[in-house]
Amino acid sequence: MATTPDRAWEQSRLSWHVKAGNWFMNRLIDTVPHDPQLYTAFSGLFHMTAGPLTLADPRLLSRVLIGPRPGGRPRTTTA
């Protein structure tokens, strides 16, 4: 687990793809507690019961990119 001094290195030296990966992981971590379907997929990935491309599903990927809904209301799907 990273500590505050570990996270304090200069961010401007990181390339764009590392910054994008960090941004995505931060969004994922912020969104997982608020979205039951995303939580289930992430849990399977974390516990190695799902494949590494689990989060590449466009329905789940869009949930991460959009982020948690204001007020903590769960998302509903129509499909």
N, C-alpha and C positions, 0 to 999 in steps of 0.2 A: 504494500500500500504506500502510495506517495505521501511524503510529508511536506510541510510548507516549504522548507529549504529546497527540496527536490523540484518543486513546481515553480521556483523563483528564477530559473534560468531565462535568459533573454529569448523572447518569442520571435523577434524580428529576424533571427538567423534561420528560422525554420522555413523550408520550402513550402510552396502553396499546397501541395498534396498532403503534407504532414499537418498543416493548419486545417485543411478541410477534414481530414480524418479525426483530428482532435475535436473540431466543431461537431461532427456527426456523433462521436462518442458522447460528448456532453449532452447533445439533444436526446440521444437514446437513453441515457441515464436519467434525464429529467422527465422523459415521457413514459417510461416503463411503469412506474407506480400508478399512473393515472389511466392506463389503458389495459384492460384485462386480456385482450387477444395478443397484444404485444408482449405483455408480461409472460403469458404462456409460451410464446415462441422464444423469447429470450431465455426463459428458464430451461427450456429444452436444449437450447444451444449451450448455455452455461454448464448444464449437467451432462453434456455430450450424448444426449439421446436424440438430438436432431443434427442434421447436416450443417456444414459451415455456410451454406447459401440460404439458410432459413430466412434471414432478414432481407434477402434480395427479392423476396416476393413483393411485387409492386404495391399490393394492398397494405403490407406492413411498412415498407419503405416510405410510402407517402405519409403514414401516421407519424413516423419519426421526423420527416422533413417539415410537416405542419406543426408538430409539437402538441403539448397538452392543451386542452380546451380551457378557456378562462373559467374560473369558479370551480374547477375540478369535476365538471360534468363529464360522464363517460360518453364516448362517441357511439353512435348507432350506425349500423351498416344497413344498406337496402338490398344488397346482393345476397 
